[in-house]
Structures are given as structure tokens and as C-alpha cells.
Amino acid sequence: MTPRLITIPISHYCEKARWALDRAGIRYAEERHLQAIHVWKARSAGGGRTVPVLVTESAILRDSSAILEWADWRTAPTDRLYPDAVAAEVRDLEDWLDEGLGPDGRLWMYQRTLPVVDTMAPYNLAGTPAWEHHAFRVAGRALDPIIRRYLGVDEAAAGRALAAIDRTFDAIAERLSDGRPFLTGERFTAADLTFAALSAPVIVPERYGSPLPPLAVLPEEMTREVRRLRAHPAGAFAMRMYTQERPPAPFAARTAPT
């Protein structure tokens, strides 16, 4: 059975899972869905209200960290994301980023892009079924209040989120300031993958696992902050992880037929 990965195309938590599966060379069928519709699809697959959900022959994995662990057991020991010597440190960093940077980056990104939801349509809808494209054309503007209510998105919250992102970037830069190439030392781990993937909403990397908009089409205020955070030592590190460690994987090959 080919594993099924239920996602929202632009979700950075889904990117985290895609990256791990691609890195492990695991073939999977990605089933992409629009925000709000993803809840129905995730539950239908045996998950909860969130994605990613990975459905395998023997298990249903309901979050990105569980998917990383599953993929890691199918990876050569020399390439493991949780090397024994630093596994506890890696998991602590992953949890910290999942609970902080992940929600903060998502909230800030939505506050900046919901006003231009029509411009974002090709990226929100990349690889989703044709009927979801039609639903978006008919009711796409309804996503704004749904997402704002569900995630608590407003200008004040976005300001707090950006301040928290800055603190996280400063903490990552401090960790790297001794010259180490990766967050826990000499090897790429789940901590590095998680930081890079969850930074995506604020650095908009080119080698993302789903199409992202060029900076030229984003609101000016968002573009200004993206450029600033790309130039930050932690942002530059995340961009380097995408360049050096993100396996190229053809979008069409990963996306299930619709």
C-alpha cells in the first residue's frame, strides 16, 4: 500500500512531513485540500482536525512529528534525523519549535495574506481537486472570517507573533554563533528540518515542497519583513537548509490524481 499524506498545500507542518518522507525516499500519494475542507478529509482518513495525516498499511499518523519518527525508522542509520547521541536534545528543540515558531509564523502569514486571498489562490489550491477550485471561486472570501476565528488572527495578534518569531530567530542564531553547521552539532537532524520548514511562512523559500508566491506578488509590508528575516543569521541558516538539505521532488509525482 502506498502511504497517503493528507495536507494543505502551503502548510508548513505539512512541508515538515513532506521533507522527511522525501528525504527518506519514501513513495507516497499526497492528497491536498483547501483550508476548512481539510478538517473533513483529515477526519475521514482517521485523523483529527489538523493535517498532516499519514495513512499507512499499519498505522495512522496524526501529526508531523509522528510522521518524522515513522520516516526515520526507514532511513539509513547514518542519515537518521534523531541520532542516538543527541536524540533527546533534538526532540526538545522540535517540540519547542512546533509549539512556538509554527503557530507564530502561521498566524503572522495569514494576517498578511488574507487581505489578498485572491492573489494567493494558485498557491492555496496547488494540487487540490477541481471541485475545490470551484468552491474557492464561489466562496473563497469565506475563508477570511473562518481562519481568523479559528486561529485568532488579527493585527494585534500578528504583532505579538512577529515579536515571538524575532525572539526565536535570535535564540537560533545564538545557538549557531559558535560556528556549528547544524543546531545540535555536526549532523543534520529533525531540529534543523523543523526549524527550516516552520520558518517558511516568514522566509518564503524557493525550494518549498509546494509552489509559493514570488515576493513581488506579496503585500509590501510582508515582503519587507521577509527580506529582513531572510537576512537574519537564523533566516540565512533556514535558507541554507533548503538549498543544501531539501531533496528536490517533482510536485506532480507527489500529488495524487484528482
Short mmCIF file of the C-alpha atoms (twelve columns), coordinates in Angstrom:
data_MODEL
# 
_entry.id   MODEL 
# 
loop_
_atom_site.group_PDB 
_atom_site.id 
_atom_site.type_symbol 
_atom_site.label_atom_id 
_atom_site.label_alt_id 
_atom_site.label_comp_id 
_atom_site.label_asym_id 
_atom_site.label_seq_id 
_atom_site.Cartn_x 
_atom_site.Cartn_y 
_atom_site.Cartn_z 
_atom_site.pdbx_PDB_model_num 
ATOM 1   C CA . MET A 1   0.000   0.000  0.000  1 
ATOM 2   C CA . THR A 2   1.332   3.426  -0.953 1 
ATOM 3   C CA . PRO A 3   1.075   5.727  2.086  1 
ATOM 4   C CA . ARG A 4   -1.414  8.589  1.743  1 
ATOM 5   C CA . LEU A 5   -0.431  12.023 3.023  1 
ATOM 6   C CA . ILE A 6   -3.369  14.370 3.684  1 
ATOM 7   C CA . THR A 7   -2.246  18.004 3.508  1 
ATOM 8   C CA . ILE A 8   -2.981  21.677 2.997  1 
ATOM 9   C CA . PRO A 9   -0.581  22.596 0.153  1 
ATOM 10  C CA . ILE A 10  1.010   25.650 1.765  1 
ATOM 11  C CA . SER A 11  1.007   24.356 5.366  1 
ATOM 12  C CA . HIS A 12  4.471   24.445 6.907  1 
ATOM 13  C CA . TYR A 13  3.654   21.485 9.165  1 
ATOM 14  C CA . CYS A 14  2.759   19.541 6.008  1 
ATOM 15  C CA . GLU A 15  6.032   20.691 4.462  1 
ATOM 16  C CA . LYS A 16  7.836   19.312 7.501  1 
ATOM 17  C CA . ALA A 17  6.266   15.894 6.869  1 
ATOM 18  C CA . ARG A 18  6.860   16.031 3.083  1 
ATOM 19  C CA . TRP A 19  10.512  16.901 3.616  1 
ATOM 20  C CA . ALA A 20  11.071  13.909 5.913  1 
ATOM 21  C CA . LEU A 21  9.329   11.497 3.550  1 
ATOM 22  C CA . ASP A 22  11.181  12.869 0.519  1 
ATOM 23  C CA . ARG A 23  14.493  12.677 2.353  1 
ATOM 24  C CA . ALA A 24  13.847  9.051  3.312  1 
ATOM 25  C CA . GLY A 25  12.999  8.217  -0.300 1 
ATOM 26  C CA . ILE A 26  9.534   7.012  0.669  1 
ATOM 27  C CA . ARG A 27  6.990   6.950  -2.129 1 
ATOM 28  C CA . TYR A 28  3.645   8.409  -1.087 1 
ATOM 29  C CA . ALA A 29  0.465   9.855  -2.553 1 
ATOM 30  C CA . GLU A 30  -0.192  13.386 -1.388 1 
ATOM 31  C CA . GLU A 31  -3.858  14.388 -1.155 1 
ATOM 32  C CA . ARG A 32  -4.041  18.176 -0.998 1 
ATOM 33  C CA . HIS A 33  -7.043  20.109 0.270  1 
ATOM 34  C CA . LEU A 34  -8.178  23.641 0.867  1 
ATOM 35  C CA . GLN A 35  -8.342  25.088 4.373  1 
ATOM 36  C CA . ALA A 36  -11.574 24.116 6.205  1 
ATOM 37  C CA . ILE A 37  -12.157 21.217 3.793  1 
ATOM 38  C CA . HIS A 38  -9.008  19.682 5.262  1 
ATOM 39  C CA . VAL A 39  -10.833 19.016 8.548  1 
ATOM 40  C CA . TRP A 40  -13.365 16.733 6.848  1 
ATOM 41  C CA . LYS A 41  -10.616 14.968 4.885  1 
ATOM 42  C CA . ALA A 42  -8.354  14.543 7.911  1 
ATOM 43  C CA . ARG A 43  -11.178 13.024 9.955  1 
ATOM 44  C CA . SER A 44  -12.228 10.792 7.072  1 
ATOM 45  C CA . ALA A 45  -8.674  9.461  6.971  1 
ATOM 46  C CA . GLY A 46  -8.742  8.642  10.684 1 
ATOM 47  C CA . GLY A 47  -7.043  11.780 11.982 1 
ATOM 48  C CA . GLY A 48  -8.336  14.756 13.943 1 
ATOM 49  C CA . ARG A 49  -8.937  18.358 12.885 1 
ATOM 50  C CA . THR A 50  -5.411  19.046 11.672 1 
ATOM 51  C CA . VAL A 51  -3.055  17.967 8.908  1 
ATOM 52  C CA . PRO A 52  -0.724  16.391 8.015  1 
ATOM 53  C CA . VAL A 53  -2.159  12.909 8.420  1 
ATOM 54  C CA . LEU A 54  -0.235  9.939  7.035  1 
ATOM 55  C CA . VAL A 55  -2.218  6.760  6.378  1 
ATOM 56  C CA . THR A 56  -0.029  3.663  6.100  1 
ATOM 57  C CA . GLU A 57  -0.823  -0.016 5.857  1 
ATOM 58  C CA . SER A 58  -0.394  -0.494 9.596  1 
ATOM 59  C CA . ALA A 59  -0.911  2.913  11.218 1 
ATOM 60  C CA . ILE A 60  -2.486  6.356  11.002 1 
ATOM 61  C CA . LEU A 61  -0.032  9.099  11.966 1 
ATOM 62  C CA . ARG A 62  -1.804  12.272 13.033 1 
ATOM 63  C CA . ASP A 63  0.914   14.939 13.206 1 
ATOM 64  C CA . SER A 64  4.201   15.952 11.637 1 
ATOM 65  C CA . SER A 65  6.418   14.761 14.488 1 
ATOM 66  C CA . ALA A 66  4.934   11.270 14.378 1 
ATOM 67  C CA . ILE A 67  5.499   11.217 10.620 1 
ATOM 68  C CA . LEU A 68  9.155   12.228 11.079 1 
ATOM 69  C CA . GLU A 69  9.665   9.392  13.565 1 
ATOM 70  C CA . TRP A 70  7.981   6.910  11.196 1 
ATOM 71  C CA . ALA A 71  10.122  8.034  8.254  1 
ATOM 72  C CA . ASP A 72  13.264  7.965  10.362 1 
ATOM 73  C CA . TRP A 73  12.938  4.256  11.083 1 
ATOM 74  C CA . ARG A 74  13.020  3.719  7.333  1 
ATOM 75  C CA . THR A 75  16.212  5.737  6.880  1 
ATOM 76  C CA . ALA A 76  19.814  4.505  6.892  1 
ATOM 77  C CA . PRO A 77  21.406  4.845  10.367 1 
ATOM 78  C CA . THR A 78  23.931  7.380  9.057  1 
ATOM 79  C CA . ASP A 79  21.093  9.627  7.874  1 
ATOM 80  C CA . ARG A 80  18.789  9.405  10.882 1 
ATOM 81  C CA . LEU A 81  17.001  12.576 11.959 1 
ATOM 82  C CA . TYR A 82  17.195  11.506 15.610 1 
ATOM 83  C CA . PRO A 83  20.795  10.299 16.127 1 
ATOM 84  C CA . ASP A 84  21.111  8.437  19.413 1 
ATOM 85  C CA . ALA A 85  23.772  10.762 20.824 1 
ATOM 86  C CA . VAL A 86  21.564  13.872 20.598 1 
ATOM 87  C CA . ALA A 87  18.050  12.404 20.233 1 
ATOM 88  C CA . ALA A 88  16.694  13.971 23.443 1 
ATOM 89  C CA . GLU A 89  18.063  17.409 22.547 1 
ATOM 90  C CA . VAL A 90  16.658  17.128 19.018 1 
ATOM 91  C CA . ARG A 91  13.190  16.230 20.286 1 
ATOM 92  C CA . ASP A 92  13.227  19.097 22.795 1 
ATOM 93  C CA . LEU A 93  14.113  21.573 20.037 1 
ATOM 94  C CA . GLU A 94  11.482  20.093 17.724 1 
ATOM 95  C CA . ASP A 95  8.773   20.388 20.394 1 
ATOM 96  C CA . TRP A 96  9.783   23.980 21.194 1 
ATOM 97  C CA . LEU A 97  9.594   24.975 17.537 1 
ATOM 98  C CA . ASP A 98  6.338   23.081 16.918 1 
ATOM 99  C CA . GLU A 99  4.669   24.858 19.814 1 
ATOM 100 C CA . GLY A 100 6.126   28.324 19.199 1 
ATOM 101 C CA . LEU A 101 7.517   29.178 15.782 1 
ATOM 102 C CA . GLY A 102 4.938   27.036 13.967 1 
ATOM 103 C CA . PRO A 103 1.803   28.801 15.258 1 
ATOM 104 C CA . ASP A 104 3.506   32.221 15.321 1 
ATOM 105 C CA . GLY A 105 4.630   32.051 11.698 1 
ATOM 106 C CA . ARG A 106 1.252   30.764 10.531 1 
ATOM 107 C CA . LEU A 107 -0.694  33.497 12.336 1 
ATOM 108 C CA . TRP A 108 1.556   36.269 11.038 1 
ATOM 109 C CA . MET A 109 1.421   34.910 7.479  1 
ATOM 110 C CA . TYR A 110 -2.380  34.708 7.455  1 
ATOM 111 C CA . GLN A 111 -2.760  38.254 8.766  1 
ATOM 112 C CA . ARG A 112 -0.612  39.500 5.890  1 
ATOM 113 C CA . THR A 113 -2.111  37.329 3.116  1 
ATOM 114 C CA . LEU A 114 -5.833  37.046 3.925  1 
ATOM 115 C CA . PRO A 115 -6.474  40.546 2.504  1 
ATOM 116 C CA . VAL A 116 -5.078  39.289 -0.832 1 
ATOM 117 C CA . VAL A 117 -6.704  35.856 -0.764 1 
ATOM 118 C CA . ASP A 118 -7.490  36.008 -4.496 1 
ATOM 119 C CA . THR A 119 -3.812  36.573 -5.300 1 
ATOM 120 C CA . MET A 120 -2.919  33.611 -3.082 1 
ATOM 121 C CA . ALA A 121 -5.442  31.286 -4.775 1 
ATOM 122 C CA . PRO A 122 -2.972  29.485 -7.086 1 
ATOM 123 C CA . TYR A 123 -0.790  28.635 -4.066 1 
ATOM 124 C CA . ASN A 124 -3.643  27.699 -1.724 1 
ATOM 125 C CA . LEU A 125 -5.128  25.455 -4.412 1 
ATOM 126 C CA . ALA A 126 -1.967  23.852 -5.848 1 
ATOM 127 C CA . GLY A 127 -2.733  20.191 -6.476 1 
ATOM 128 C CA . THR A 128 -6.189  20.242 -4.892 1 
ATOM 129 C CA . PRO A 129 -9.215  18.589 -6.575 1 
ATOM 130 C CA . ALA A 130 -11.042 20.501 -9.308 1 
ATOM 131 C CA . TRP A 131 -14.205 20.786 -7.227 1 
ATOM 132 C CA . GLU A 132 -12.239 22.630 -4.528 1 
ATOM 133 C CA . HIS A 133 -11.097 25.149 -7.139 1 
ATOM 134 C CA . HIS A 134 -14.756 25.747 -7.965 1 
ATOM 135 C CA . ALA A 135 -15.661 26.016 -4.283 1 
ATOM 136 C CA . PHE A 136 -12.922 28.584 -3.804 1 
ATOM 137 C CA . ARG A 137 -14.162 30.678 -6.722 1 
ATOM 138 C CA . VAL A 138 -17.667 30.648 -5.261 1 
ATOM 139 C CA . ALA A 139 -16.878 31.072 -1.565 1 
ATOM 140 C CA . GLY A 140 -13.167 31.835 -1.236 1 
ATOM 141 C CA . ARG A 141 -13.799 35.044 0.672  1 
ATOM 142 C CA . ALA A 142 -15.490 32.992 3.382  1 
ATOM 143 C CA . LEU A 143 -12.051 31.630 4.303  1 
ATOM 144 C CA . ASP A 144 -11.110 35.001 5.795  1 
ATOM 145 C CA . PRO A 145 -13.544 35.002 8.736  1 
ATOM 146 C CA . ILE A 146 -13.223 31.220 9.199  1 
ATOM 147 C CA . ILE A 147 -9.439  31.316 9.518  1 
ATOM 148 C CA . ARG A 148 -9.463  34.494 11.607 1 
ATOM 149 C CA . ARG A 149 -11.904 32.966 14.067 1 
ATOM 150 C CA . TYR A 150 -10.242 29.533 14.139 1 
ATOM 151 C CA . LEU A 151 -6.666  30.834 14.605 1 
ATOM 152 C CA . GLY A 152 -7.357  34.130 16.395 1 
ATOM 153 C CA . VAL A 153 -5.858  36.178 13.568 1 
ATOM 154 C CA . ASP A 154 -5.881  39.972 13.903 1 
ATOM 155 C CA . GLU A 155 -3.369  42.808 13.734 1 
ATOM 156 C CA . ALA A 156 -2.519  42.810 17.439 1 
ATOM 157 C CA . ALA A 157 -2.017  39.046 17.479 1 
ATOM 158 C CA . ALA A 158 0.151   39.273 14.352 1 
ATOM 159 C CA . GLY A 159 2.339   41.877 16.037 1 
ATOM 160 C CA . ARG A 160 2.843   39.626 19.055 1 
ATOM 161 C CA . ALA A 161 3.575   36.689 16.762 1 
ATOM 162 C CA . LEU A 162 6.238   38.628 14.853 1 
ATOM 163 C CA . ALA A 163 7.910   39.647 18.113 1 
ATOM 164 C CA . ALA A 164 7.934   35.988 19.184 1 
ATOM 165 C CA . ILE A 165 9.403   34.989 15.800 1 
ATOM 166 C CA . ASP A 166 12.195  37.511 16.308 1 
ATOM 167 C CA . ARG A 167 12.973  36.010 19.721 1 
ATOM 168 C CA . THR A 168 13.058  32.509 18.254 1 
ATOM 169 C CA . PHE A 169 15.347  33.615 15.428 1 
ATOM 170 C CA . ASP A 170 17.650  35.307 17.955 1 
ATOM 171 C CA . ALA A 171 17.768  32.115 20.057 1 
ATOM 172 C CA . ILE A 172 18.601  30.011 16.990 1 
ATOM 173 C CA . ALA A 173 21.298  32.483 15.927 1 
ATOM 174 C CA . GLU A 174 22.812  32.337 19.422 1 
ATOM 175 C CA . ARG A 175 22.914  28.537 19.250 1 
ATOM 176 C CA . LEU A 176 24.726  28.735 15.902 1 
ATOM 177 C CA . SER A 177 27.109  31.506 16.970 1 
ATOM 178 C CA . ASP A 178 29.862  29.056 17.953 1 
ATOM 179 C CA . GLY A 179 30.233  28.079 14.303 1 
ATOM 180 C CA . ARG A 180 28.463  24.726 14.404 1 
ATOM 181 C CA . PRO A 181 26.954  23.816 10.998 1 
ATOM 182 C CA . PHE A 182 23.702  22.436 12.465 1 
ATOM 183 C CA . LEU A 183 21.605  23.096 15.542 1 
ATOM 184 C CA . THR A 184 22.905  20.152 17.555 1 
ATOM 185 C CA . GLY A 185 26.409  19.949 16.118 1 
ATOM 186 C CA . GLU A 186 27.828  18.279 13.046 1 
ATOM 187 C CA . ARG A 187 24.766  16.446 11.675 1 
ATOM 188 C CA . PHE A 188 21.514  17.497 10.061 1 
ATOM 189 C CA . THR A 189 18.659  16.385 12.322 1 
ATOM 190 C CA . ALA A 190 14.927  16.771 12.850 1 
ATOM 191 C CA . ALA A 191 15.679  20.010 14.704 1 
ATOM 192 C CA . ASP A 192 17.203  21.598 11.591 1 
ATOM 193 C CA . LEU A 193 14.442  20.259 9.338  1 
ATOM 194 C CA . THR A 194 11.759  21.527 11.715 1 
ATOM 195 C CA . PHE A 195 13.271  24.992 12.045 1 
ATOM 196 C CA . ALA A 196 13.650  25.399 8.286  1 
ATOM 197 C CA . ALA A 197 10.171  24.074 7.463  1 
ATOM 198 C CA . LEU A 198 8.406   26.106 10.145 1 
ATOM 199 C CA . SER A 199 10.308  29.244 9.124  1 
ATOM 200 C CA . ALA A 200 8.789   29.021 5.646  1 
ATOM 201 C CA . PRO A 201 5.901   31.471 6.252  1 
ATOM 202 C CA . VAL A 202 8.401   34.206 7.145  1 
ATOM 203 C CA . ILE A 203 11.244  33.445 4.702  1 
ATOM 204 C CA . VAL A 204 9.193   32.099 1.727  1 
ATOM 205 C CA . PRO A 205 11.907  29.721 0.425  1 
ATOM 206 C CA . GLU A 206 12.124  28.858 -3.254 1 
ATOM 207 C CA . ARG A 207 12.697  25.123 -2.751 1 
ATOM 208 C CA . TYR A 208 9.488   24.555 -0.790 1 
ATOM 209 C CA . GLY A 209 7.589   21.320 -1.411 1 
ATOM 210 C CA . SER A 210 4.608   23.183 -2.869 1 
ATOM 211 C CA . PRO A 211 4.533   26.344 -5.000 1 
ATOM 212 C CA . LEU A 212 4.870   29.567 -3.001 1 
ATOM 213 C CA . PRO A 213 4.261   33.067 -4.355 1 
ATOM 214 C CA . PRO A 214 7.186   35.222 -5.521 1 
ATOM 215 C CA . LEU A 215 7.827   38.159 -3.247 1 
ATOM 216 C CA . ALA A 216 6.699   40.530 -5.998 1 
ATOM 217 C CA . VAL A 217 3.051   39.488 -5.569 1 
ATOM 218 C CA . LEU A 218 3.002   39.684 -1.767 1 
ATOM 219 C CA . PRO A 219 1.928   42.773 0.188  1 
ATOM 220 C CA . GLU A 220 4.752   45.291 0.583  1 
ATOM 221 C CA . GLU A 221 4.790   45.097 4.390  1 
ATOM 222 C CA . MET A 222 5.082   41.309 4.279  1 
ATOM 223 C CA . THR A 223 7.850   41.443 1.678  1 
ATOM 224 C CA . ARG A 224 9.808   43.896 3.812  1 
ATOM 225 C CA . GLU A 225 9.681   41.582 6.836  1 
ATOM 226 C CA . VAL A 226 10.509  38.508 4.755  1 
ATOM 227 C CA . ARG A 227 13.641  40.209 3.412  1 
ATOM 228 C CA . ARG A 228 14.633  41.254 6.930  1 
ATOM 229 C CA . LEU A 229 14.190  37.756 8.320  1 
ATOM 230 C CA . ARG A 230 15.996  36.148 5.388  1 
ATOM 231 C CA . ALA A 231 18.975  38.375 6.210  1 
ATOM 232 C CA . HIS A 232 18.912  37.414 9.909  1 
ATOM 233 C CA . PRO A 233 21.555  34.746 10.747 1 
ATOM 234 C CA . ALA A 234 18.797  32.282 11.630 1 
ATOM 235 C CA . GLY A 235 16.895  33.064 8.450  1 
ATOM 236 C CA . ALA A 236 20.059  32.622 6.404  1 
ATOM 237 C CA . PHE A 237 20.552  29.258 8.138  1 
ATOM 238 C CA . ALA A 238 16.998  28.174 7.238  1 
ATOM 239 C CA . MET A 239 17.554  29.213 3.630  1 
ATOM 240 C CA . ARG A 240 20.794  27.204 3.605  1 
ATOM 241 C CA . MET A 241 18.955  24.152 4.905  1 
ATOM 242 C CA . TYR A 242 16.548  24.438 1.974  1 
ATOM 243 C CA . THR A 243 19.395  24.771 -0.506 1 
ATOM 244 C CA . GLN A 244 21.590  22.011 0.927  1 
ATOM 245 C CA . GLU A 245 19.237  19.558 2.613  1 
ATOM 246 C CA . ARG A 246 15.776  19.761 0.999  1 
ATOM 247 C CA . PRO A 247 15.572  16.956 -1.577 1 
ATOM 248 C CA . PRO A 248 14.105  18.003 -4.908 1 
ATOM 249 C CA . ALA A 249 10.882  16.123 -5.522 1 
ATOM 250 C CA . PRO A 250 8.665   16.809 -8.545 1 
ATOM 251 C CA . PHE A 251 5.380   18.329 -7.437 1 
ATOM 252 C CA . ALA A 252 3.354   16.239 -9.898 1 
ATOM 253 C CA . ALA A 253 4.969   12.994 -8.769 1 
ATOM 254 C CA . ARG A 254 3.964   13.602 -5.157 1 
ATOM 255 C CA . THR A 255 0.412   14.678 -5.788 1 
ATOM 256 C CA . ALA A 256 -2.357  12.099 -6.030 1 
ATOM 257 C CA . PRO A 257 -4.531  12.260 -9.168 1 
ATOM 258 C CA . THR A 258 -7.738  14.301 -8.654 1 
# 
